[in-house]
């Protein structure tokens, strides 16, 4: 712990105990030891003392033993000769501070019974409310248990600008926190600043002016102690249980403004006992290592426009988005909604325009939570049928966030955007496709609403690992291209993570049922050598997704016995798929196009189809809009391969699967490949060449035709004969 903070806290504690004990001696002479003391209309005596020591301070005379306890807790003042470089002495000093201040405030109630007002009228001369009585506590305290209020900010002092004070208070209110206010900074009191700016203070607005003195901080800490005893089942005197309860359940922190005195340091040290850190706008020493608090203990020099977000981060409070604020209806009921041609206003991506979506993790200080920006035309700026490019860049940060979690969160875009009535989302990565219905536009849809949805739902569903989410949406081509370049690099790095893993080295595969809202019988099986056909999930992603959400769409599959290594039949996979498809798909092969091929919904990156005359297989990617040698364009082929049906000879695949050694293994692998669009061949050229090399036929790459050689089977067959393609000599793929 910082020597400066430790020494200041101990000095402050010494001053406070001396001050309180002097007040006690005077009161004892004036009222006698039998004088009753309490915080008015409360049943918890002096709650900090009662919760920590189990001692009932009912009379002035009862304070004698507590002051003796304070003296035991107080360490020697730090000097050149006495230096203890650890946290415990300061924590003890902080605890002694609260015991002394609680008794001091109780005595002040004797000396000035009307010091604290009985009204919450903001126009009153004195708006300080003092300790919460039991009527208020029963009404408000339960909110700290049921999640209505996750915790409180103990404000010490105030910014000098009423506008700044109001902005900070509003930000804290928006996090559903209570704001407990104490003392002043250079004569500036937070409640006064708020009232000057027309802000209503009081329990009803959660802006609670507890006390004009710094000693009133005990009303905040005492409130937390009462919650633990009244609603948490913590027994009086069980100090450890009370401290742990509040660390884990009450998301509170201290926020001092301006120069910090020794007495303030002592109070901050006391709060650390409960796991409540200090976040300051002033240049004071920091205590960054974790220990008593969830994360840092003291963080300083935080600008006013960042201080609330920093406090939320340091305390580990998770943002709770209760409602997605968009003008359209929203929920899972709309996930399977189709936007037909007659209902369509416009669309982005899907081959009509450039479209890409990507999620990346960043450092905490690089992200402003809730920020949604749009660069380019919005829906209100275009006419019916005017399509736009779109780039969606979601940046997230979290203390528990890992880069391995990025694709799992990114894949959620599909169903989260489909929750919006009048919006249809298909695909992912750089083959994503969004269709906007006329009904959504009539209700005032904006592209920014997609950002609002992603921010809110990612917090709701992944709050355990996320602390901040910001969304950037671009609808101008050059910016979309910039996002595309970022995304391609991210995608490549993700795809390389599998390394040397094979289907034989792992006993567990993973399922994906994320798209069952569109195709109820579809179950994707992800293996180390077969990425999900959407291209977004590999085996490691499935594993990470299961760790994040054990009941989610990615479940482990014990692959069981391999009964046919060429087709890729596994007993465990068949059992799982049969159950997950509700009996619609009793058997599935992992490596065959012709024999019980894997089902698909419609989110595949590409489609593989058999070309009977060529005795080979063609693959067409979603971006290719032209005719294929099968006599069908991509959209028609999608109807054959999608919908959760098994159609021998047609199957959805990912681009990455084109470089897998398990590619169409049952049909002879890459040697059966005869045609693909040039755009796809160029994109995967390095990986495809490596696979041809592995098969002992490096010349095979040049034997695979593209639309440049033809778009009919007859044209392709002639090319294959000219090149001597091995597929022509292989056993007939179709009997």
N, C-alpha and C positions, 0 to 999 in steps of 0.2 A: 504494500500500500504506500502511496506517496507520503514521504516524511512531512511535507507541508500540510497535507490534509490531516494526517494522523495527529500531528502536534496541534493544529488548529482545533480539531474536534475535541481533543482532550482538554485544551485550554478553555474552550467554550463550555464544555460539560462542567468543569470546575466552577466557572463563573455562575452557571445556571443553578447548580446545586447550592452554592453559597447564597445566591439571591433567594432561592426558594426556602432554604433553611432559616434565613433571616426573617422572611415573611412569616414562617411558621412560629418562630419564637415570639414575634410581636402578637400574632393571633392568639397564641397560647396564653399570654398575659392578659389579653383583652377579653377572650371568650371562655378560657378554661379548657381542660382536656376533655370534658364531657360534651362539648359543643358538637352537634351533629354536622357532618359535612357530606356533600354529594353534588353531583350534577343534577339539576332539577328534573324531577319526573323520569328518572332512570332507575332500572333495577339491577344494574351491573356495577354498583359501587363506583370506584374509579377503575374503568374497564381495562386499561393497560396493566395496572398493578394486579388487578384481580385475575386477569388471564395469564400473566407471566408467573406470578408468585402464589396465586390462590388466596391472597390476603384480602380481607374485607375491611376497607378503610371506611368506617362508619362515623368515627368521632375524630376530633383533632388529635387526641392522645394516641390514636392508632398510627399516626404518621411517624412517630418516633422510630419505630422499628424499620420503617421503609427508608428513612433517611440513613439509618445505619447500614442498610443494604446498599444504598447509593454510594456511601463512602467505601464499602468493600469493592464495589465494581469500578470505582474511579482509579485509573492507573496514574502513575507519577507523570507529571508534566514532562514532555519531551525536551531534552536539552542535549548539549554536546556530550555530556557524560551519560545520559540516559536516553538510549535510542533503541526502540523495539521495532524492527522492520517487518511487521506483520499486521494482519487485519484485526486480530482478536482484541487488543487493547482499545482500539477506536470503537469497535462494536460494543464493548462493555461500557465505554464512556457514553455512547449513544443511548444505550438502555437506561443508564443512570439519568441521563438527560430527560427522558420521557417520564420516568417515575417522579423526578423532581418537578417537572413542568405540570404534570397532572395534579400534584398536590398544590402547587402554586395557583393553578386555575381554580381549584376547589376553594381555596382560601379567598381568592378574589370574588367568588360568588358570595362569600360571607361579607366581605368588606363593601362590595358594590352590587347589591341584589338586582339593581335595574341597569347594570352595565350593558347587558345584552338585551336587545329589543325583543318584544313579544310579537312583532309584526313583520311581514315580508313586504311591506309597502315601500317600493323603491324611492319614494319621495320623502320618506322619513329621514330625520337628521341622523339617526343611528340605524344602519341596516345590518349590523353584525348580529348573527343569530345565536352564537354560542353552541354548546354541545347539543346534539340532536336528542330530543326527548323520545320516550318509548313509542309514542303514537307515530311519530315520523319514522323512527327506526323500523318498526314493524312493517310500515308501508313501503319504505324505500330499501331496507336491508335485504328483503327477499329478492329484489331485482339483481342483487349481486350473486345470487344462487341460480336463478332460472335463466340467466344469460341475457336478460333485458338490459342490464348494465354490466359490462365486463369488469369495470374497475373505476378508478378515479385518478385525477391529476391533482396533486397537492401543490397549489400555486403559492409561491413565497415571493412577495413583492409584486411588481407590475412593470410592464413597458410604460414609457412616459407618453406614448402616443395612443389616444383612445381608439383610433382606427386599427392600429396594430393589435391592441388588446382585444378588441372585438373580433378581429379575424382569427386570432388564436383560440379564443373561446368558442367561436363557431366551429372551427375545425375539430376541436375536442368534442363538442356536442354531436357533430356528425359521426363520430366514432362511438356514440352512445355512452360516453364516459360521463361521470359526475366531475364537476370542477369545484374543488374545495379551496377557498381563498383565504390567505393569511398575510398579515403584516404589510409593510410598504417598502418601496425602493425610493430613497431620496424624497419622501413625502408623497409618492404616488401609490395609491391603493387600487388594486385591480377592480373591485366593485365600483369605485368612484369612476374609473375610466369607462367601464361598461355603461353605467347609468348616464354619464355625459354623452355617450354615443347612442342613447335611446334603447339600450339593451335591458330587458327585464331580468332582474336577478332574483334568486330564491330557489326553494326546493322544486317548485313546479317547472322551472327551466333547467334544473340541474346545475345552476350557477350559484353555489352556496357560499356566502360570505361568513366563514366560521368565526374569525376573530381578528381584531386590530393588532394584537401582539403576536410575536413569533411563537410564543408559548402555546398559542391556540392550535399549533400543528398536532397536538395530542388529541384534539377532537377528530381529526382525520384518522390517525392511527388507531385511536380507540374505537372508532366506527368499524374499522376492519376487524379488530379483535372481537367486537360484539357479534359481527356476522359469523365468525368462526364458532363462537360459543352457542349462538341462538339457532343457526341453521346448519352448521357443519358438524354438530355433535361433539365438539371439542370441549373437554372438561376444564373448568377453571384450575389454573396451576399447571396444566400440561403445556408448558411453554413451547416445547419442541413441536408438538402437534399443531399449535396455533401458528407458529412461524412457517411451518411447511405448508399448512392449509392455505395461508395467504400468498406464499410464493407461487403455489401451483394454481390457485383459483382466483385470486384477486389481482387483476392486472393494473396495479397502481404504480405511480412514480412521482418523484418530487421535481418540480420545475421552478427553480429560483431565477429571478430576473435582477440583473445588476450585480454590484460588488457583494461578495459573500463574506459575512462576518464570522468570527469564531463560533458564535452561538448558532448561526445557520449551519456551519460545518457539523456541529454537534448533533443537530436535528437530522441532517442528511445521513450521518453515520448511524443514527438510531434507525432510520428507515431501512437501511441496508439489511438489518437483522431480519426484516420481513420479506426480503427479496425485492424491495422497491428501490430502483436505481435513481440517480440524480442526473438530469439533463439540463445544462445551464447555457445561457447566452453569453456568459462572462468568461474571461480568460483565466480559468482556474486550472490547477493540475488535474489530470485525468487518471482514472483507474480502469484500465482497459481489460486486464485479464479477467476471465470468468471465475466464479467461485461461489459466493453466497447468492448473488443474483443470477438469473438465467443467462444473461450475457454480461456486458460491461457494467461496472458499478457507478462510475462517474464519467460523463461525456460532457465536454465544455466547448465554448466558442461556437455554438450552433446559431446560425442566422435565424431571425424570427420567422422568415417564410419557410424554413425547413424544420423548425424545432418540434412541431407536433409529429410530423412523419418520423423524425429521428427518435422521438420518445416512444412511439408505437413500435418501431423496429427494435430498440434496445430492450424494451420490456418484454418483447416477444408476443405482443398482442396481435391476434389474427383478425384481419378485417372481415366483418360479417356483412355481406350484401343481402339484405332482406328482400329487396324487390328490384327486378330489372326494369328500369325506367325507360320504356320505349312505347310509342303510341300503338303498336300492333299487339294482338294477343300473342302470348308466349307460353310454351310448355311442351312436354313430350307428345301431347296429342297431335301436334302438327308435324312431327318428325318425318312421317311417311307421306306428307302432302306432295302432290305432283303439280307443277306449274305447266299447264298445257299451252299450246301455241296461241289459242284464242285468249288466254288469260295473261299472256306474257307482255310485260312492258319493255324490258331490256335484259341483256345478259352480259356477263363478263367471263373471260377465260373459255375453257372447253373447246379450244380451237377456233372460236369466233374471234377472240382477241387474246392478247397475252394475259395470262393469269398465273399468279404464284402466291403461296402462303408459306410462312416459315416462322418458327418460334425459336428464339435464342435466349440464353441466360446471360445476365450482366451483373456487374457489381451493384450493391445497394445504392451507392451515391450517384449512379448513372441513370436512375429511373425515378420518375414521379408517378406514384401510384394513382391510377384512375385517369391519367392523361390520355385522351383520345384525340388524335389529330388527323385531318384530312387535307391532302394536297392534290388539287385537281378538281374537275367538275363534280358536283353532287347531282343527285337524282333530279332536284329542282331546276338544274341548269340544262337539262337535255330534253329532247323530244321523244315521243313514243318510237321505239324501234332503233334508237341510237345507242349502239353498244359501246362500251368503254373497256380499256385495259384495267386490270386491278392488281395491286401488290399489297398484301397484308403482312406487315411485320409486327409480330408481338414480342415484346421484350419483357422478361420476368426476372425477378430476383427473390432470393429467400435464403434464410440461414440454413435450411435443410435441403435446398435445391442442389441437384447434381446435373451435370451435362447429360448423363444417361437418361434423365427423365424428359429431356426436350422433345423427342419424337412422340412420347406418350401424350404429353400435353398438346402437342401440335395436332395429333390425330383426332383430338376431341373437337376441333373446329367443325368437323363434319356434322356431328349430331347437334352441337350447340347452336350453330347457325340454322339448322333445320328446325329447331324449336320455334323459330319466328314464323308466325302465320304469314303466308304470302311469299316466303323465301324458300328456294330449293337449292341445296348445295350438293354437288357430286364431285367425287375425286379428291385429290389432295396434292400436296407438294406443288409442282409446276404443271400439273394437269387438272388443277381445280377448276370448277365450273359453277358459277352462281347465276341463277335465274330469278329475276325480280318480277313478281306479279303485279298486275294493275291495282288489285285491292290494297296491297301494301303501300303503293305510291299514293293512292287516294287518302290513306290514313296519315300521310306525312313521313313516309320512310326516308331516312337519310343513310348514306354509307356509314356515318358515324355510329348509327345504332348497332351495326355489327361489332364495332369496338366496345360499345357499352355492354353488349351481350357477352363478349369474350372476357372482358374484365370482370364482370360480376360472376359469371358461372365458373371461371377458373378459380376465383377466390372461394366460391361456395364448395366446389368439388375437390379442390386441391389445397385448401387452406393450411393443411398440415406441413406442406413444403414450400408454399408461396407466401411472400410478404408484400410484394409489389408487382403490379402488372400495368404496363402501358402499351397502347396500340397505335400504330402508325399505318394509315391507309393512303395509298397513292392511286390516282386514276389518270395520270399523265404518263405517256409511253417511256420517256427517258428515266423517270423515277422508278417505274415498274421494272425496267431493265436493270437498274442498280440493285433492286431487291432480288431480282433473278440471279444476279452474279453472286450475291451473298448466299442465297439459298443453295445454289449448285455446289458451292464449296462446303457448306454445312452438310448437305446430303451425302457428298462423297466421303467426308470424314466419318459420318455415321456408318456408311456401308462397309468401310474398311475395318470396323471394330471387331468383326467376327474372327479375323485372323485365320488360324489353322483349324478351327472347330469344324467337325463334319457330323453328319447324321449318325454315324456309327459311334462317335466318341461321347454322345450325350444320350441319356436314357429318358429324358423328359423333353417333350416338345410343348408348344403353346398354341392355344386356340385364340381366335378372334371372332367375336360375334357382334362387333360394333355396328355392323350394317344390317342386322336382322330387322330393323324397322322398315327397310325397303324390300328385303328378301328373307322372310321368316325362317326358311329352311336352310339358309346359307350358314356354313361353318368353315372358316378359313383355318387351315392347319399350317403353322409356321415352324419350320425346322431350321437348323443352322445353315443348311444349303438351299433352303427355299424361303426367300423373303415373302411376306404377305403380298398378294397380287396388287394391292394398292401402292406398293413400293415404300410405304411409310413405316412399316414395322418389320424389324428382323428379330431373330431369336432373343438377342439380348434385350431388345425393347420389350418383348413379351414378358421376359423375366422381371424387368424393372417395373413394368406396369402392374404385375401381380403383387410385387412388394408394396407398391403405393396403395393399391386397391384390391385386396384379396377376394372381394366378391364381384369384381368388375368383369369386363368383357374378355380379358386375357387370362385364361385359366391353364394351369399345367396339365399336360396329358402324359401319363405314363405310356410310352409308345408300345410297350409289351413286346411280344415275339414278332419278329419279321418273318412272315410266311412266304413272301415273294420279294426278293431284293431288287428285281428288275422293275416290277410295277410299283414297288413301294407300298406293299400291304403290311400293316401292323395291327395286331389284335387289339391293342389298347386304343389306337386311333379309331378303328372301326366302331368299337364300343362307345367311345366318347361322342363321335359324330352322329351315330344313330340316336343317342339320347338327346344331344343338343339340338338336333334337327327335328326332334319329336317323331322319329321313325321315318321321315321323308327321305333320308339318305342313309341307307343301312351299311353301305360300304364305299370307301373312297381310296383311290390310289394316289400316292404322293408323286409318282414319277411318270405317269402315263397320260397321253392325250386321248387315247382311244378307249381305254378300259376304266370305267368308273372315274372319270376325271373330277378334279376338285370343283366344287360349285363356286359361284361368284354372285355378287349383287349387281354391281355396275360400276364400282370404283376402281376397276383394274386399270393399270397403265397401258396395257396392250392386250391383244387377243391373238391366240394361236389357233390356226385352222388347218385342217388337212386339205391338200390338193391331190385328188385321186389320180388324175392323169400323170402328174409329175412324181407320184409315189413319195411326196415330200410334204413338208410343213412350211407354211408361211406365218409370219408374225407381223401384225400391223399395230402401230401405236396410235393413241388417241389424237395426236396432233395432225396426223395425216388425213386429209380430207378427200383424197382422190379415190378412184376405183382400184380394187385389188384383183388379183388373178382368180379369186373365188367367185367373182361376179357380184360381189357385195361391197359396199362401203362400210366404214367402221360402224356407223350408227345401226345399220342392219345387222351386222355381225354381233353387235352388243346385245341385240335381242335374242340371238341364238345362245350366247355364252352366259348371259346374266339371269337374274330372276330367281337364283337359288336352285336352278335345275341342272341335272347332269345331262349334257348333250355330247355323246361321243364324237370326237373330231373337232370340238370347239371348246376353248378354255381361256379364261382370263389369266394373265401372267404379269409379273413385274418386269421392268427392264433389266434389273439386276439379275433376275433368274436366267437371262440369256447367257450369262457367263458361268452358270453353275454346272458342275460336273454331273449333276443329277438331271440336267435338262433333257426332257423327253427320253429318259433312259430306256424305257420299255420299247420305244420305237427306233432306237439306235442313236439317240443323242444328237449332237450338233451336225452329224453327218446327214441327218434327215432334213436339215434346214435348207430351203431353196429360194425363199424370197422374203424381203422386208423393205419398207420404204427407205430411201437414201438418208433421210433425216435421222432415222433410228439407227441405221448402220453406221453412220458417221459418229453419232453420239456414243455408241458403245464399242467403237472400233477397237480400241486397245484391249478391252476385256475379251472381245470376241476373237481377236487374233490370238490372244494367249490361250483361249480354250481350243482353238484349232491346232495350235502348236502342241498342246497337251495330248490331243488325240492323234498326234503323229502326222497331221495333214495341214501344214501351214498354208498350203496353196488353196485350201478349202474356202478361206475368207473371200478370195476373188471369184469363187464359183457361186456365191450367193447373189442372186439377181436382185435388182431394185426396179423401180418404175422406169428407170432409164433403159432397161432391157425389155420391158413390157409390162402390161397390166392384164393380160389374158393368159390362161393356162397354156394355150398353144404357143404363144410367144415365149413363155418361160421354158416350156419343154424343149423348144428348139435351142435356146441358150444353154440349157443343162447338157444337152447332147453334144453341143459344140465344145463345152468345157470338160465333158467327161465326169459329171457330178456323180459321186458315189451312191446317191439315193436311187439312181436308175438301176443299179445292180443289186440293191437290197431286196429282201423279202417284201412282198406286197403288204403295205400297212393296213389296207382295208380288204377284208376277205370277200 
